[in-house]
Amino acid sequence: MPPTYNPSGRKFVFTLHNWTNTDWSYLKNLCETRDDLTFMKVAQENGKEESPHLQGCVVFDRNFKQRESKVSKILMGPNKDTALPDPNKPGQPLGHHYHVKVMQGTFKQAADYCGNLDKEGECPIYVYGTLPDSVQGERTDFKAAQTIIKEKAKAGCKLVGPDGISELLPRFWAQHEQWVRSLYTRYLESGTNFFENNTLFKWQQDLVSYLNDHDPDPRKILFIVDEKGNGGKSELVRNKKWLFPGKDVFTIPPKDTVSMASLFPDNGTDIVLFDCPRKKQHDLAYDFLENLKDGRIVQTKYQPITKTFPIPHVVILMNRIPRLGKSYLSADRYIIKEIELEPEESAKLEAQQADTLQTI
């Protein structure tokens, strides 16, 4: 496996939790005294969980090239030991360390994210210097790389090795390996169409026809519930390539909102399918489902960026009735369809299971 890289650059985004007034003053002084620092914006944010932190972005001149760990030390300066006391651990300080990432979006996206009114309301903000012009080529490079990864993955190209994606896109592999891997996995498709030799169940036919023939509803979220299991949910997801020709389909098991926001395509998709393992169904991120139907997601992982996109179909495949109530979703958003196999379908499934047991 390739070595882990610590990316370097000249433009960064950063977060500091448990900050003090000393940290705030030091950043201002750093801007005034450091000749190679050309722009900084930093905001005193509280976050959704009332966790006070500094959120910022910083740009150095073109001769500057340092790793994230080095920039963290530059921003901290001599203040590492000025941490606030931990109220739950007498005599011990709270964590006091800058989390720094190379900026992957545009300058404007990074700057707009700091103290964004949509997520913070009014908060103290400090700005030094003039916001640089966004380098259009940077986002263009990412879109071009995404196109290459998508085409090569669908063509069966290997991720690593001779003529692999890691060799076709060496810079992205070195600096954004996790991003490359997640895209590759998303677009890598099975080469066998299960339904070429097997008939769709009635509920599968109805769902496929609906998703192919109807525009997405701006509010409704479809929950397909199979309490018994083995009703064909995962098989439908695995064969999306043939069932939804000409459609972009994003499939993902439930994760936390931050991770799913980072994996979701920047320009959206036609259909989103959640294939939920039983163990994860209690942790379904209902706020993320609502964000999908709003056509807007705020990504905070790796790079600060707001993704806006056409509203997609959103389908949740699960084994239990979803959580109900205003604290999860508005009542009008739910469409719940419980799977009931036709008698002949159940008989066929039981026969297949019996054949399997005989071969064991």
Protein Blocks (a to p, Z undefined) as FASTA:
>chain_A
ZZddddddjbdcdddehiafklmmmmmmmmmmmmklmbdcddddebjnopacdddddddd
fkbccdfklmmmmmnmmmlmmcccdfklghiacdddddddddfbdfklmmmmnopaklno
paddddedjdddddfklmmmmmmmmmmmmmmmmnopafbdehiaklmmmmlmmmmmmmmm
mmmmmmpccfbdfklmcccdfklmmmmmmmmmpccdfkbccddddfkgonopmmmmmmmm
mmmghiacdddddddfklmmmmpcfkbpfbdcddddfklmmmpcfklmmmmmnopacdfe
hpacdddddddddddddfbdcdedjklmcfklpccddddddfklmmmmmmmmmmmmmmZZ
